[in-house]
Structures are given as C-alpha cells and as structure tokens.
Amino acid sequence: MKQFLYTILGIFLTANLQAQPINGKVSASNGKPIETATISVLNSTKATTSDKEGKFTLFLMAGDYQLSINAVGFATQFKKVTITDQAPINLLIELQSANRQLNEVVVTADSKQQDVQKVPAAITVLDAKQIKDYRLWDITNLTAIAPNLFTVEHGNSTSSNFFNIRGVMGFSSEQAVATYVDGVYQFDYFSAPPLFNDVQNIEILRGPQGTLYGRNAFGGVVNITTKQPGNKPGGYFETTFGNYGQQRYTASLSSPIVANKLFASGSFTYNHRGSIYYNEFTKSGFDRREDYSGNFNLRYLPSANWSLALNAKLENDNDRGSFPWLGSIEEVFAKPYQVNTNDTNVERRKNFNTSLAANYYGKHFNFTSVSSYINWHAYYEGKGVDYDFSPLDALSTAPDQRQHVFTQEIRFSSPSTTQNKLKWVAGAYGFTQNTRMNAPTFYGPDYVLLDPTAVNAPFTKTSISRGNNRGYAFFGQATYNITGQLDFTAGIRYDHENRKLSQYTEYQKDPDPVSLLTPNQDYRANFHAVTPKFVLSYKLVDNMLIYGSYARGFRAGGLNTNATNPAQVPYQPEHSDNYEIGWKNMFFNNKLKLNLTAFYLEQHNQQISTAMDGINALILNVGEMHNKGVELEVTALPLKGLQIDWNASYSHARYTSLLLYSDEVKAVVNYKGGQPINTPPVSSMFAAQYTYDFAGSKQKLSAFVRGEYRYIDKYYFDFINGLSQPGYSLFNAKTGISIKNFELNFWARNITDKKYVAYGSFGTFLLGSPGTYGTTLIAKF
C-alpha cells in the first residue's frame, strides 16, 4: 500500500526531466518583431512572452500541444506543435493585424481549452473586446447576441433576470439555462452575478448540456469567465456619464507578485443611475439604481504541473423602485414610465461568491478540483413591493431570502500531451444548499376595497420556510478518433438530489402579538436523472467541420408547499431531448466565419404554475413543447478595418400538450398548438464597426464608428397566447477615438426610443429600457 501511495505521489509531484525546448519568433506580416506577445500552451500552466526581437523559448515534454499566440492589435492565432525526443523545434509565427484577420477563439465548453470552431456544438463566444464593443454591462443586454437567446428584463431589479434559449426557460424557482461563473454553478436566479465585472469571455452554449454541466442545463449554458492575472502587469480605469444621471466607474489592476509564480488581480465597479420612472403619487422620481461589485483573483503556480486559483466576487445592489409594474398592457403604453403607488419598492441584494480551483497537468492524466461557497441575501425595505399598483394601502409583500451553497467538483481527464485516439474526462460533483425565506404579505386598511369580506384588515401573514437540499452526480465523456477526420463522442451523467423543506405561517393583527396560523410541516422529495450525449463529427478540411448530435437535459424538481393532496407536494424534474446538426467554417484565411445549425428539441414534463381546480395554484408537470429551427452566425472582414457580425434564428416552437385550468369553461383544457411565452420565432442581430488607423502615428491614433440593429419578433406573455408584444427593432450606435493608452467614445442605445413591453406575467407588465446615451473614457496602463 505504501508503495502504491508513493507511486501516486510521484506522478503528481515529479516533473518530466526530458522536456524539449521550443524556440520561436513572433513577427508581424511586414516582418517586424512583436514584443510582449503572449505564447500560452492550452490546457497547461505553461506560458511565456516574446522579447524585443520577438523571440521566445518554451520547454515541453514529448506530446501534442496547441499554442495560443496573442498580442495587442493582432488577431489571436493557434499553432499545433508535436514534440518528440529528437532535435529542438524552431517556430516562425506571423500574426496578422486584428483588422485583417478574425481571432481564433478559445472555449472551455467540454471542460478543456480548445478552438471553438473545432467543437461540435452550437456555441457563441464573446471575448473581452466584443464585450466592450457591445457595451455589455449586465445580463439584460444579451438578448439576440446569440441566436435564439432571449433575456427577460424583470423591472428595475438587478437580481431578477431570466434566460430563454430555444424556447426553454424557467417558470418555477429552478433555472432552465444554467449559469456558470469561473467554473462555479449559480443555483438561483438571484445568486448569479448579473453585473459584468472584468469579464474575459462569455460562452453561450445552446441546447442541453447535461452530461458535463448537470442540473438545469437543459436549455443551454451561459458560462462567464473573468480575467486571470499573469506575468504581464497592467490595468485600466473607465468612467462613464450618461442621461438619467448615469455614472459608472471601473478600476482594474493585474500584476505578478513573484515572477512566474504568484499573480494577483482585482477590479471594482460602482454604478449609479437616476430615475426613469415618475411616481404620480409622490410627484417625484420613483426608481434609482445604485450598485457596486468587485472581482479579485490570486493565482499560484507551485510547480510546472500545478496551478491554484483563488477567486472572490462581491456585489451589493440597492434598487429603489424595483418592479414598476402596471396591471395591463394598455396602461403601460398609455402612461409610459409612470407609476402611481404609495410604496417605494426598495430591493436590496448582497452576494458573495468564492472558489478555489486546483489544476494538475501530468504525463498520465490531468486533474481538476473546484470548490466553491456562495452566500447571498435579497430583501426589501419597509412594506416591500406594491401589489395593488395604486396609492391604496391595500396589498404589498417583502420577501427576505438567504442562501448558503457549498459545491465540490473533481475531474480527471486524458493528459494534454496524449497522442492517443481516445480523449476522455470523468468526474464527480456534490452540493449542499441551505435556504431561508421570510415572506410577509401586508393586507392594509384599504384591502377591504379589493375584498369586501376582509373585515379584519389590516393584518399581516408571514410564510416562514427553511430548506436543505443536497445532491451528487457522476459523469464521464469520451471522444474517439475513428479516422484522422472522423470523431465519435459519447457521454453520460447520473444526478441524484434530496430536498427537505420546513414551513409554517404566522398571523398578526396590530397591536395583537404574533400567532401561529398554520403549524410547521416538513416536506421531502428525491429526484434522479440520467443524461446521455452522443456526437459524430467529421472534419472535411482543416477549417470546416460538420457534426450531428443528440443530448438530453435535466431540470430539477421541487416541492409544492401549499398542496392539499400529498401526492402533489413534489413536482417532478423536466427533461429535454435535443437533436442537432451543424456546419462550422472559417474561410479566406480567417476573414470569414460562417456557422449554420439546425435543431429539433422536445421538452417533457414542463413545470408550470396552474390551478387544476381554479383555486389552488401549484407547480405541475403539465407541458410538452416541441421546437425546431435554424440558426446562422456570420462574422466577416470584407475590408481592412471593417468587421461585420450577423446572427439570425428561426424557430417553430409549439406545445403538443398543455393542460391548464380555464376560467371560461371551469375545467382543465388542453391548449396544445400554442406558442411558449417569451419566445420570438425570429430574432436577428446585425453589427458593423469600421476602424481607421492613422498610419505613421506615434501614439497609434485610430478612430471608429459602430452601428447595431436588433430585431425581435412577436412574443407572448401568457400560455393561452392572448397577450403579446408585436415585433420591434432596436438601434444602437457608438463612435470614438483611441490612442496608445486612452479611448474616448460616445454611445447611444435604443436610439429611436422604442416603447416595448419587456415583461408580462400574471397581470403585471412593464416597458423595456428607453433611449439612453453617454460617453465613456478609458485609460490603460
């Protein structure tokens, strides 16, 4: 046994002493050497920078590698390298200017770094430059950035944002699109940091991703990665001023502490925006946003094979006038951006995320461990949110929610250097989630005007619940290279979850003491799921890939605490089956990217809140939805300095079965043939940016102009398709100048000030964001 442990320890700690040198030189297309270009070895800790002559050296063991070479102002390029025990390798790398060639983009969709165009899946990746170009400040800006992606704006609330991919979104407390931040799954709509702070890239994976990502990835995944520190020191300061009193300040700094060993980075953003809505009752502004967020990274390389990364994120939101709802679509348009309420609707949110990631890159296998802790608290001041939408003191609620989540994931995978035809990954995942909610509902003295039988008003009912959820999963995926061009991938995952919830209700009529209205009840449920995946991909040529795939997704079940029938207390998980074919291309020496996808998706046992008896609303598995569609993504550099991005999608989403209670016939009706809510059949985004570099400028002076057009087709707010928002277009623009260390730009969003209903549900509606404009100054160092 001792000998076995010594062997394992030796595998982890012993570096290969027969590493071979790679010598290389990085130059521009005109032959001039490029200084401080970063040469990184994907799926390893190895990285270096070029010197004044563009030269660099790396030491690598025998095996196959992929290098990523990037430099400011140049298109990122990948380079395959095979190391043997023979003579050292000398590389000559020529980088093209960023306005002459598209970046080759790294993605981590299959739990490893690889070229996104080589991954047989529908993935949209936004890098740091694109995030800045699109002026993406938060989750709500992502609608139509990727095909079939729709983000529901849920009022002046930072914490309430909902993703919809291919018609699949959540209608209960569980998400339908999984959100990951730096490899950590965000369990709740409210726990995912919605404010983008120092983000390196955003990956949007469409279709079920259950095998590797697990629970609630049955519509897709939004994977957010923040910038990691390295040997190159740097930072920036950014300040923005705009209409509605908009102010936003961001500071970011990254630096090595011990060269080649220890690195640190940190960023901080403060954001303030004044009132958009006007309150007729108080004759003053109703809403305001004020928030700050921070992101901090510490990275340590104890050896050539190990890396440790500690990350911490914090966010504090103070949203006055959250949820400026009105009771009808007609009222929303009749009185745009106006409310008439006696409550302030102040929502507060505090969120803390931290994680520790350990990676080992060895000769026999790679190993990854990700440990995380999430702590968030969302609550409302005073009487919370006005639910009578009027100056009456009738009905309001102020839920106070807390969550503590611990997660642990471990993965083993084939080594980065392997030359075997079989590539694999396997691992395990576990979590504990502790929840607490106090949800008081205030029935004011005017409530009797809404319900004449409520003669005991005013009074307060408070629902108090405590939850404890646990789960574990085992997963594996392998890709076998059948021939040099044909690959087959198979994966499977098993998830098991256990849910516990205790709940009771209190009653209070001032000035009487609090009394127990309903005694404590304990609820329990267990769920499990098996989610397989199969992919067949064929590389026609080096820059052309076709594939076909099947994947199954899983969305966790839950508990109906107000069910009168014990059999209806647990509602079951949802599942989805996705069939997909894709064609991915890079043409004309990486000047044109064209990706085309066709899919057919079946959603089973959809969880929907409905009342089978017309009285007691429960979350029940009553929906079966099918969707088929096509998706197109194009990026082109037709002229020097001109980049065009266009995506478009069409989907035909319909319910094959939807059992809902009808007030008209006083019975359950099958609304099959209806369209899912918040699912536009057609959506499109077109962006064009022209950048002109002033040749010969010592300060690298350049100017740019940018325009964006988004079209969102008609979508519905209710399952019976009675309430809808007609199709509409949004226009954004941006222009500016930059020199070596500074950029000044002017931007405008929703230039035509288009009025559209962004959110509608259960008799509550509100408008999307109005026209906004401002200026941003960026100083780099």
Residue pairs with C-beta under 8 A, 6 or more apart in sequence:
11 362
11 363
11 364
12 305
12 360
12 362
12 367
13 303
13 305
15 303
15 304
15 305
16 61
16 363
18 61
18 62
18 85
19 59
19 60
19 61
20 59
20 60
20 61
20 62
20 83
20 84
20 85
20 88
20 89
21 57
21 58
21 59
21 88
21 89
22 57
22 58
22 59
22 60
22 81
22 83
22 88
22 89
22 91
23 55
23 56
23 57
23 88
23 89
23 90
23 91
24 39
24 55
24 56
24 57
24 58
24 89
24 90
24 91
24 92
24 93
25 33
25 50
25 53
25 54
25 55
25 56
25 91
25 92
25 93
26 33
26 34
26 37
26 39
26 50
26 54
26 56
26 69
26 71
26 93
26 95
27 33
27 34
27 54
27 92
27 93
27 94
27 95
28 34
28 74
28 94
28 95
28 97
29 94
29 95
29 96
29 97
29 100
33 50
33 52
33 53
33 54
33 55
34 50
34 54
34 71
34 74
34 95
35 50
35 51
35 52
35 54
36 49
36 50
36 71
36 72
36 232
37 49
37 50
37 54
37 56
37 69
37 70
37 71
37 74
37 95
38 47
38 48
38 49
38 68
38 69
38 70
38 71
38 230
38 232
39 47
39 48
39 49
39 50
39 56
39 58
39 67
39 68
39 69
40 46
40 47
40 67
40 68
40 69
41 47
41 58
41 60
41 65
41 66
41 67
41 68
41 416
42 65
42 66
42 67
42 68
42 106
42 112
42 113
42 114
42 416
43 66
43 112
43 113
43 361
43 366
43 416
44 65
44 361
44 416
45 301
45 304
45 305
45 306
45 307
45 359
45 361
46 58
46 60
46 304
47 230
47 231
48 56
48 57
48 58
49 56
49 231
49 232
50 56
50 71
60 81
60 83
60 417
61 83
61 363
61 417
62 83
62 84
62 85
62 417
63 82
63 83
63 415
63 416
63 417
63 418
63 419
64 80
64 81
64 82
64 83
64 417
64 418
64 419
65 80
65 81
65 82
65 83
65 416
65 417
66 78
66 79
66 80
66 81
66 114
66 115
67 78
67 79
67 80
67 81
68 76
68 77
68 78
68 104
68 106
69 76
69 77
69 78
69 79
69 93
69 95
70 76
70 77
70 103
71 95
73 97
73 98
73 700
74 95
74 96
74 97
74 98
75 95
75 96
75 97
75 98
75 100
75 101
75 102
75 103
75 104
75 590
76 103
76 104
76 105
77 93
77 95
77 96
77 104
78 104
78 115
79 91
79 93
81 89
81 91
82 419
83 89
83 417
96 589
96 590
99 637
99 640
99 641
99 642
99 643
99 691
99 693
100 591
100 637
100 640
101 589
101 590
101 591
101 637
102 586
102 590
102 591
102 592
102 593
102 635
102 637
102 643
103 127
104 115
104 117
104 590
105 115
105 116
105 117
105 125
105 127
105 201
106 113
106 114
106 115
106 116
106 201
107 113
107 114
107 115
107 116
107 119
107 123
107 125
107 203
108 114
108 203
108 223
108 225
109 116
109 119
109 121
109 123
109 203
109 205
109 209
109 221
109 223
110 119
110 212
110 425
110 477
111 212
111 368
111 411
111 413
111 425
112 413
112 416
112 425
116 123
116 125
117 543
117 545
117 584
117 585
117 586
117 593
117 595
118 539
118 545
120 487
120 489
120 535
120 537
120 545
120 547
120 549
120 582
120 584
121 205
121 207
121 535
121 547
121 549
121 580
121 582
122 147
122 205
122 206
122 207
122 580
122 582
122 595
122 597
122 599
122 631
123 203
123 204
123 205
123 206
124 145
124 146
124 147
124 149
124 203
124 204
124 206
124 633
124 647
125 201
125 202
125 203
125 204
126 134
126 136
126 145
126 201
126 202
126 204
127 200
127 201
128 199
128 200
128 201
128 227
131 196
131 199
131 201
131 202
133 687
133 689
133 706
133 734
134 141
134 145
134 687
134 708
135 141
135 732
135 734
135 747
135 749
135 776
136 142
136 145
136 196
136 202
137 195
137 196
137 248
137 271
138 158
138 161
138 194
138 195
138 196
139 151
139 161
139 163
139 192
139 194
139 196
140 151
140 153
140 161
140 194
140 769
141 151
142 149
142 151
142 163
142 202
142 204
142 222
143 149
143 150
143 151
143 683
143 710
143 712
144 150
144 647
144 683
144 684
144 685
144 710
144 711
144 712
145 204
145 647
145 685
146 204
146 206
146 633
146 647
147 206
147 597
147 631
147 632
147 633
147 647
147 648
147 649
147 683
148 165
148 166
148 167
148 206
148 629
148 631
148 649
148 651
148 683
149 163
149 164
149 165
149 204
149 206
149 683
150 163
150 164
150 165
150 169
150 678
150 679
150 680
150 683
150 712
150 715
151 161
151 162
151 163
151 164
152 161
152 162
152 164
152 169
152 678
152 758
152 759
153 161
153 758
153 759
153 766
153 768
153 769
154 160
154 161
154 162
154 323
154 759
155 322
155 323
155 324
155 325
155 759
155 766
156 276
156 277
156 287
156 289
156 319
156 320
156 321
156 322
156 323
156 324
157 319
157 322
157 323
157 347
158 194
158 195
158 289
158 291
158 317
158 319
158 347
158 349
159 189
159 190
159 194
159 317
159 347
159 349
159 378
160 189
160 190
160 323
161 189
161 192
161 194
162 169
162 170
162 175
162 189
162 678
163 169
163 175
163 176
163 177
163 179
163 219
163 220
163 222
164 176
164 177
164 219
164 678
164 679
165 176
165 177
165 204
165 206
165 207
165 219
165 220
166 206
166 207
166 219
166 220
166 599
166 601
166 627
166 629
166 651
166 653
167 601
167 603
167 625
167 627
167 651
167 653
167 676
167 679
168 176
168 177
168 218
168 219
168 220
168 576
168 601
168 603
168 625
168 627
169 176
169 177
169 219
169 676
169 677
169 678
170 176
170 177
170 189
170 216
170 555
171 606
171 607
171 608
171 609
171 619
172 558
172 571
172 607
172 609
172 619
173 188
173 189
173 558
174 215
174 216
174 555
174 556
174 558
174 607
175 188
175 189
175 216
175 555
176 216
176 218
176 219
176 555
176 574
177 216
177 217
177 219
177 220
177 221
177 222
178 185
178 186
178 209
178 213
178 214
178 215
178 216
178 217
178 220
178 221
178 222
179 185
179 186
179 192
179 221
179 222
179 224
180 186
180 213
180 221
180 222
180 223
180 224
181 192
181 193
181 224
181 225
181 226
181 313
181 353
182 224
182 225
182 226
182 311
182 355
182 357
183 355
183 357
183 370
183 409
184 353
184 355
184 370
184 372
184 374
184 407
185 213
185 214
185 215
185 407
185 431
186 192
186 193
186 353
186 374
187 374
187 403
187 405
187 431
187 433
188 376
188 403
190 349
190 351
190 376
190 378
190 401
190 403
191 351
191 353
191 374
191 376
191 403
191 405
193 224
193 293
193 313
193 315
193 351
193 353
195 269
195 271
195 291
195 293
195 315
196 202
196 224
197 226
197 250
197 267
197 268
197 269
197 293
197 294
197 295
197 313
198 226
198 227
198 250
198 252
198 265
198 267
198 295
199 224
199 225
199 226
199 227
200 225
200 226
200 227
200 228
201 224
201 225
202 222
202 223
202 224
202 225
203 221
203 222
203 223
203 224
203 225
204 220
204 221
204 222
204 223
205 213
205 220
205 221
205 222
205 223
206 220
206 597
206 599
206 631
207 219
207 220
207 551
207 553
207 578
207 580
207 599
207 601
208 217
208 218
208 219
208 220
208 531
208 533
208 551
208 552
208 553
208 554
208 576
208 577
208 578
209 217
209 220
209 221
209 551
209 553
210 217
210 218
210 493
210 495
210 529
210 531
210 533
210 551
210 552
210 553
210 554
211 475
211 477
211 491
211 492
211 493
211 531
211 532
211 533
211 551
212 425
212 475
212 477
212 491
212 493
213 221
214 429
214 473
214 475
214 493
214 495
214 531
214 554
215 471
215 473
215 495
215 497
215 554
215 555
215 556
216 554
216 555
216 556
217 553
217 554
218 552
218 553
218 554
218 555
218 574
218 575
218 576
218 603
219 553
219 576
226 295
226 297
226 311
226 313
227 252
227 254
227 265
227 267
227 297
228 263
228 265
228 297
228 299
228 309
229 254
229 255
229 256
229 263
229 264
229 265
229 297
229 298
229 299
230 254
230 256
230 263
230 299
231 256
231 259
231 260
231 263
232 254
232 256
233 254
233 255
233 256
234 253
234 254
234 255
234 780
234 781
235 251
235 252
235 253
235 254
235 255
235 780
235 781
236 250
236 251
236 252
236 778
236 779
236 780
236 781
237 249
237 250
237 251
237 252
237 778
237 779
238 248
238 249
238 250
238 251
238 776
238 777
238 778
238 779
239 247
239 248
239 249
239 250
239 776
239 777
240 246
240 247
240 248
240 249
240 774
240 775
240 776
240 777
241 247
241 774
241 775
242 772
242 773
242 774
242 775
243 772
243 773
243 774
244 273
244 274
244 275
244 276
244 772
245 272
245 273
245 274
245 275
246 272
246 273
246 274
246 772
246 774
247 270
247 271
247 272
247 273
248 269
248 270
248 271
248 272
249 269
249 270
249 271
250 267
250 268
250 269
250 270
251 267
251 268
252 265
252 266
252 267
252 268
253 265
253 266
253 267
254 263
254 264
254 265
254 266
255 263
255 264
255 265
256 262
256 263
257 263
257 264
260 301
261 300
261 301
261 302
262 298
262 299
262 300
262 301
263 297
263 298
263 299
263 300
264 296
264 297
264 298
264 299
265 296
265 297
266 294
266 295
266 296
266 297
267 294
267 295
267 296
268 292
268 293
268 294
269 292
269 293
269 294
270 291
270 292
271 289
271 290
271 291
271 292
272 288
272 289
272 290
273 288
273 289
273 290
274 285
274 288
275 284
275 285
275 286
275 287
275 288
275 321
276 287
276 337
276 769
276 770
277 285
277 286
277 287
277 321
277 324
277 337
277 338
277 339
278 284
278 285
278 286
278 337
278 338
278 339
279 285
279 286
279 321
279 338
279 339
279 340
279 341
280 338
280 339
280 340
281 339
281 340
281 341
281 342
281 391
285 321
286 320
286 321
286 324
286 339
286 341
286 345
287 319
287 320
287 321
287 322
287 324
287 345
288 319
288 320
288 321
289 317
289 318
289 319
289 320
290 317
290 318
290 319
290 320
291 315
291 316
291 317
291 318
291 319
292 315
292 316
293 313
293 314
293 315
293 316
294 312
294 313
294 314
294 315
295 311
295 312
295 313
296 311
296 312
296 313
297 309
297 310
297 311
298 309
298 310
298 311
299 307
299 308
299 309
299 310
300 307
300 308
300 309
301 307
301 308
302 308
305 360
305 361
305 362
306 358
306 359
306 360
306 361
307 358
307 359
308 356
308 357
308 358
308 359
309 356
309 357
309 358
309 359
310 354
310 355
310 356
311 353
311 354
311 355
311 356
311 357
312 352
312 353
312 354
313 351
313 352
313 353
313 354
314 350
314 351
314 352
314 353
315 349
315 350
315 351
315 352
316 349
316 350
316 351
317 347
317 348
317 349
317 350
317 351
318 346
318 348
319 346
319 347
319 348
319 349
320 344
320 345
320 346
321 339
321 344
321 345
321 346
322 345
322 346
322 347
322 385
323 345
323 347
323 385
323 764
323 766
324 337
324 339
324 345
324 766
325 339
325 389
325 764
325 765
325 766
326 332
326 335
326 339
326 389
326 764
326 765
326 766
327 389
327 763
327 764
327 765
328 763
328 765
329 723
329 757
329 760
329 765
331 765
332 757
332 765
332 766
332 767
333 755
336 755
336 767
336 770
337 767
337 770
339 389
340 389
340 390
340 391
341 386
341 389
341 390
341 391
342 386
342 390
342 391
342 392
342 393
343 382
343 383
343 384
343 385
343 386
343 396
344 381
344 382
345 380
345 384
345 385
345 386
346 380
346 381
346 382
347 378
347 379
347 380
347 385
348 378
348 379
348 380
348 381
349 376
349 377
349 378
349 379
350 376
350 377
350 378
351 374
351 375
351 376
351 377
352 374
352 375
352 376
353 372
353 373
353 374
354 372
354 373
355 370
355 371
355 372
355 373
356 369
356 370
356 371
356 372
357 368
357 369
357 370
357 371
358 367
358 368
358 369
358 370
359 366
359 367
359 368
360 366
360 367
360 368
361 415
361 416
362 415
363 415
363 417
364 415
365 412
365 413
365 414
365 415
366 411
366 412
366 413
366 414
366 415
366 416
367 410
367 411
367 412
367 413
368 409
368 410
368 411
368 413
368 427
369 408
369 409
369 410
369 411
370 407
370 408
370 409
370 410
371 406
371 407
371 408
372 405
372 406
372 407
372 408
373 404
373 405
373 406
374 403
374 404
374 405
374 407
375 402
375 403
375 404
375 405
376 402
376 403
377 400
377 401
377 402
378 399
378 400
378 401
379 398
379 399
379 400
379 401
380 397
380 398
380 399
380 400
381 398
382 398
383 396
383 398
383 442
384 396
384 397
384 398
384 399
384 440
384 442
385 396
385 397
385 398
386 395
386 396
387 395
387 396
387 397
388 394
388 395
388 396
388 446
388 450
389 764
392 444
392 446
392 449
392 450
393 444
393 445
393 446
393 458
394 443
394 444
394 446
394 447
394 449
394 450
395 441
395 442
395 443
395 444
395 447
395 450
396 441
396 442
396 444
397 439
397 440
397 441
397 442
398 439
398 440
398 442
399 437
399 438
399 439
399 440
400 437
400 438
400 439
401 435
401 436
401 437
402 435
402 436
402 437
403 433
403 434
403 435
403 436
404 433
404 434
405 431
405 432
405 433
405 434
406 431
406 432
407 429
407 430
407 431
408 429
408 430
408 431
409 427
409 428
409 429
409 430
410 427
410 428
410 429
411 425
411 426
411 427
412 425
412 426
412 427
413 423
413 424
413 425
413 426
414 420
414 422
414 423
414 424
414 425
421 480
421 481
421 482
422 478
422 479
422 480
422 481
423 478
423 479
423 480
423 481
424 476
424 477
424 478
424 479
425 476
425 477
425 478
426 475
426 476
426 477
427 474
427 475
427 476
428 472
428 473
428 474
428 475
429 472
429 473
429 474
429 475
430 470
430 471
430 472
430 473
431 469
431 470
431 471
431 472
432 468
432 469
432 470
433 467
433 468
433 469
433 470
434 466
434 467
434 468
434 469
435 465
435 466
435 467
435 468
435 469
436 465
436 466
436 467
437 463
437 464
437 465
438 462
438 463
438 464
439 462
439 463
439 464
439 465
440 460
440 461
440 462
440 463
441 460
441 461
441 462
441 463
442 458
442 460
443 454
443 457
443 458
443 459
443 460
443 461
444 457
444 458
445 457
445 458
446 457
447 454
447 457
447 458
448 454
448 455
448 457
456 509
458 509
458 510
459 507
459 508
459 509
459 510
460 507
460 508
460 509
461 505
461 506
461 507
461 517
462 505
462 506
462 507
462 508
463 503
463 504
463 505
464 503
464 504
464 505
464 506
465 501
465 502
465 503
465 561
466 501
466 502
466 503
467 499
467 500
467 501
467 502
468 499
468 500
468 501
469 497
469 498
469 499
469 500
470 497
470 498
471 495
471 496
471 497
471 498
472 495
472 496
473 493
473 494
473 495
473 496
474 493
474 494
475 491
475 492
475 493
475 494
476 491
476 492
476 493
477 489
477 490
477 491
477 492
477 533
478 489
478 490
478 491
479 487
479 488
479 489
479 535
480 487
480 488
480 489
481 487
482 488
485 538
485 539
485 540
486 536
486 537
486 538
486 539
487 535
487 536
487 537
487 538
487 539
488 534
488 535
488 536
489 533
489 534
489 535
489 536
489 537
490 532
490 533
490 534
490 535
491 532
491 533
491 534
492 530
492 531
492 532
492 533
493 530
493 531
493 532
494 528
494 529
494 530
495 527
495 528
495 529
495 531
495 554
496 526
496 527
496 528
497 526
497 527
497 528
497 556
497 557
498 524
498 525
498 526
499 523
499 524
499 525
499 526
499 527
499 557
499 558
499 559
499 570
500 522
500 523
500 524
501 522
501 523
501 524
501 559
501 561
502 520
502 521
502 522
502 523
503 520
503 521
503 523
503 561
504 516
504 518
504 519
504 520
504 521
505 516
505 517
505 518
506 514
506 515
506 516
506 517
507 514
507 515
507 516
507 517
508 514
508 515
521 561
523 559
523 561
523 569
523 570
525 557
525 558
525 559
525 569
525 570
527 556
527 557
527 570
527 572
527 573
529 554
529 573
529 575
530 552
531 551
531 552
531 553
531 554
532 550
532 551
532 552
533 549
533 550
533 551
533 552
534 549
534 550
534 551
535 547
535 548
535 549
535 550
536 547
536 548
536 549
537 545
537 546
537 547
537 548
538 545
538 546
538 547
539 545
540 546
543 585
543 586
543 587
543 590
544 583
544 584
544 585
544 586
545 582
545 583
545 584
545 585
546 581
546 582
546 583
546 584
547 580
547 581
547 582
547 584
548 579
548 580
548 581
548 582
549 578
549 579
549 580
549 581
549 582
550 577
550 578
550 579
550 580
551 577
551 578
551 580
552 575
552 576
552 577
552 578
553 575
553 576
553 577
553 578
554 573
554 574
554 575
555 573
555 574
555 575
555 576
555 607
556 573
557 570
557 571
557 572
557 573
557 607
558 570
558 571
558 607
558 619
559 569
559 570
559 571
560 568
560 569
560 570
560 571
560 618
560 619
561 569
562 616
562 617
562 618
563 569
563 616
563 618
564 616
568 618
568 620
571 607
571 618
571 619
571 620
571 621
572 605
572 621
573 605
574 603
574 604
574 605
574 606
574 607
574 621
575 603
575 604
575 605
576 601
576 602
576 603
576 604
577 601
577 602
577 604
578 599
578 600
578 601
578 602
579 599
579 600
579 601
580 597
580 598
580 599
580 600
581 597
581 598
581 599
582 595
582 596
582 597
582 598
583 595
583 596
583 597
584 595
585 592
585 593
585 594
585 595
586 592
586 593
587 593
587 594
591 636
591 637
591 638
592 634
592 635
592 636
592 637
593 633
593 634
593 635
593 636
594 632
594 633
594 634
595 631
595 632
595 633
595 634
596 630
596 631
596 632
596 633
597 630
597 631
597 632
598 628
598 629
598 630
598 631
599 627
599 628
599 629
599 630
599 631
600 626
600 627
600 628
601 626
601 627
601 628
602 624
602 625
602 626
603 623
603 624
603 625
603 626
603 627
604 624
605 621
605 623
605 624
606 621
606 622
606 623
606 624
606 625
607 619
607 620
607 621
607 623
608 619
608 620
608 622
608 623
608 658
608 660
608 719
609 617
609 618
609 619
609 620
610 617
610 618
610 620
610 622
610 659
610 660
610 661
611 617
611 618
611 661
612 618
612 620
612 661
612 668
613 661
614 661
614 663
614 666
622 657
622 658
622 659
622 660
623 655
623 657
623 658
623 659
624 655
624 656
624 657
624 658
625 653
625 654
625 655
625 656
625 658
625 676
626 653
626 654
626 655
626 656
627 651
627 652
627 653
627 654
627 676
627 679
628 651
628 652
629 649
629 650
629 651
629 652
629 653
630 649
630 650
631 647
631 648
631 649
632 646
632 647
632 648
632 649
633 646
633 647
634 644
634 645
634 646
634 647
635 643
635 644
635 645
635 646
636 643
636 644
637 643
637 644
638 644
641 690
641 691
641 692
641 693
642 688
642 689
642 690
642 691
643 688
643 689
643 691
644 686
644 687
644 688
645 685
645 686
645 687
645 688
646 684
646 685
646 686
646 687
647 684
647 685
648 682
648 683
648 684
648 685
649 682
649 683
649 684
650 681
650 682
651 679
651 681
652 681
653 675
653 676
653 679
653 681
654 672
654 673
654 674
654 675
655 671
655 672
655 673
655 674
655 675
655 676
655 719
656 672
657 670
657 672
658 670
658 671
658 672
658 674
658 719
659 668
659 669
659 670
659 671
660 668
660 669
660 671
660 719
660 720
661 667
661 668
661 669
662 668
662 669
671 719
671 720
674 716
674 719
674 720
674 721
675 681
675 715
675 716
675 721
676 716
677 715
677 716
677 717
677 718
677 719
677 761
678 715
678 716
678 717
679 715
679 716
680 712
680 713
680 714
680 715
680 727
681 713
681 714
682 711
682 713
682 727
683 710
683 711
683 712
683 713
684 709
684 710
684 711
685 708
685 709
685 710
685 711
686 708
686 709
686 710
687 706
687 707
687 708
687 709
688 706
688 707
689 704
689 705
689 706
689 707
689 734
690 704
690 705
690 706
691 702
691 703
691 704
692 702
692 703
692 704
693 700
693 701
693 702
694 701
694 702
694 703
697 739
699 739
699 740
700 738
700 739
700 740
701 737
701 738
701 739
702 737
702 738
702 739
703 735
703 736
703 737
703 738
704 734
704 735
704 736
704 737
704 738
704 745
705 733
705 734
705 735
706 733
706 734
706 735
707 731
707 732
707 733
707 734
708 731
708 732
708 733
708 734
709 729
709 730
709 731
710 729
710 730
710 731
710 732
711 727
711 728
711 729
712 727
712 728
712 729
712 730
712 756
713 727
714 724
714 725
714 726
714 727
715 724
715 725
716 722
716 723
716 724
717 723
717 724
717 725
717 757
717 760
717 761
717 765
718 760
718 761
723 760
725 756
725 757
725 760
728 754
728 756
729 752
729 754
730 749
730 750
730 752
730 754
731 750
731 751
731 752
732 747
732 748
732 749
732 750
732 751
733 747
733 748
733 751
734 745
734 746
734 747
734 748
735 745
735 746
736 743
736 744
736 745
736 746
736 776
737 743
737 744
737 745
738 744
741 779
741 780
741 781
742 777
742 778
742 779
742 780
743 776
743 777
743 778
743 780
744 775
744 776
744 777
744 778
745 775
745 776
745 778
746 773
746 774
746 775
746 776
747 773
747 774
747 775
747 776
748 771
748 772
748 773
749 769
749 771
749 772
749 773
750 768
750 769
750 770
750 771
750 772
751 771
752 771
753 770
753 771
754 768
754 771
755 767
755 768
755 770
756 767
756 768
757 765
757 766
757 767
757 768
758 766
758 767
758 768
758 769
759 765
759 766
760 766
